[in-house]
Amino acid sequence: MTTYIIRRLLYMVPIVFGILLLTFVLFNLIGGDPAIEMAGKGATAETIAEIRAEYGLDKPLFLSWDSQFINHFKNALTFRFGRARDRELITDKILRGAGPSLSLMVPMFFGTIAISISLSLVVAFMRGSKWDTLIVVVCVAGMSLPYLSFILFGQYFLAYKLGWFPVFFSHDLSTARYVALPVIIGILAGLGSYLRFYRTVMLDEMRADYVRTAFAKGLTTSRVLFQHVLKNAMIPIITQVVLAIPFLFLGSLLLERFFGIPGLGYLMVEAIGARDYFVISAMTFISAILYVVFNVITDVCYALVDPRVSFD
């Protein structure tokens, strides 16, 4: 396995290089001159030149050791992304937004996973019954509703009308207080798709011969479901779960924006609105790196939970 991990890590080198090249081309070549965009209409040539010099945009694009691409490459690998349009360090912005985003996304993630896997086992066991049909119908209905409708319903009825939760983020509120409603909305909005996926996985396992043998030996239903079926269904579950972990660090664009939570999702929306290419490029690079790393972790987890998987 060690050889496999080293080989996969080496494969990451050209992937990271390709990501850096793509983000550089998208935000520095195709997007036009950021200095003109930042200077605004009616800016003088001196102002534009000062901005170019401040952000290193006056240097050659590629054909120099001190070129824009080489600096982009070095800054990204050292996670020193420079300054945003408001002159604040992008690294400081990201570190400040990571806490609120994780406070929101971590309980939402684990809540959705725990509820959907538990319900999928029960629903798969009751397949063909009226409860199975009812839950599938509710899941499809929940998947058909726009994510925004869950947010608006929660904000208006649960927060504004009933007053159970704060409508908007405030620094005076505790973390549990201001993330409670967004977490509930996130779980309800994502439960339908997760539950349907895990239900399909569990149904495939429930039809296996070892399940029938386990019941014939007199094992209890809970033991068969949670110790045998769940264990043998871990490969698709790991794929779904581990590949979702990188998005915990990136926050939720809609939830953070509508509830005013100053996380990374809110930062990304603000950067897009302000056309802050430097912040967008940094967030794109971080998300790509996280996704590549957790792809490797997913493959390693396969061998840990399933002895049939070998990397030799």
Summary of the structure (lengths in Angstrom):
residues: 312
radius of gyration: 24.2
end to end distance: 6.8
largest distance: 84.0
contacts: 925
relative contact order: 0.13
helix: 75%
strand: 1%
